Amino acid sequence: MNFINSEIEKYCLKFSSKETKLLKKLSRETHHKIMMPRMMSSHYMGLFLKLISSLKKPKKILEIGMFTGYSTICLANELQENGELHTIEINEEVIDFSSKFIQESQLEKKIYIHQGDAKDIISKMKKKFDLIFIDADKKNYCLYYDLCVPKLTKGGHILIDNVLWNGKVIQEIKKKDIETKQIMKLNKKITEDKRVENILLPIRDGLMICKLI
């Protein structure tokens, strides 16, 4: 999905760092072999995630929704030397697919894949995270946010993708559109949450950034 003007994005990409050979290969194979490839983070979003991670230099990252591992690799690239990225994915098929690219990235010793329902896995986690990236099923976005805030270190950040939902958040909502309703509820919840500072950026399909204060 893409909310930003496509010509503007092309211009931005022209003057941004180029996609690595590995990520280009991962993107190409995702589009050829995996259903709903649009769920994968784009090159543009990947660059942004990598930059945020490089500024943060996190010790521990939690990712909810790995899909084929594009965002996983981008985020893990900037972990501290002994850092860890824990990523949750319910689809066993895409885990098998992404594992070979994670191994090829030489980051496999830092990346821990948890297969299953994110709600159950997050609840059982005892770790605290410096950076959390949420990009999973939208109908559970509010729940994921509520589960993740207590898992943040002081000053930690949560990044949440697709919070503009292809512009549907400013359109009339259909009665059965649960996903848009949940995203709008989440955006309001975060803005009213006194535990965090936040900004919603119109990058790609909308990215919410929250800092625990």
C-alpha positions, 0 to 999 in steps of 0.5 A: 500500500502507498499513501504518498504520491508515487512520483514524489516517492520515486524522486525520494528513492532516487536520492536515497541509498540503493537497495542491497543485493540481498534485499533486492533478491529477497524482494524479488523472490517474495513477489514471485513465490509468496502470496500477498507480497505487498505485505513485505516492507518496501525498500523505502520503509526498510531504509527508514527502519534501518536508520531508526535502528542505527540512531537507537543502537538497540540492545533488544528489538521485538518485531511483531509480524516478520513475513518474509524477513525484509524489515527483520534484516533492516532492523537487525543490521544496527543492533549492538554487537551482542544484541538480539532481535526477537521476531514473531510470525504465525505463518510457518511457510514464510518462516521457512522462506525467510530463514535462508535470507536471514542466514545469508545476511549473517545475522542469524545469531542475533535473530530469534524467530518465534512461531505462533500467535503474537498475543500469547507469545508477547504475554509470556515474554519476560524481556524488555525491549529498546525498540518494537516494530508492529506490522501484523494483523490490523484487527489486533493493533490495539491489543498489541500496543497494550501488550508492548508498552509494558515491554519497553525500556525507559525511553524505548520506542514503538514503531507501528506500520500502516496507520493511514491504511491507504487513506481509509482513516480519513474516509467514510468507514464501511460497517464491516471494515474492522481493520480501519476501525481498529487503526483509527481507535489505535491512533486515538488511543496513542495520542491520548496515552500520557505514557508516550510522546508520538508522531504519525508520519505520512511515510508510505502507508503511515508510520506511528512512532511512540517514545515511552517517557 
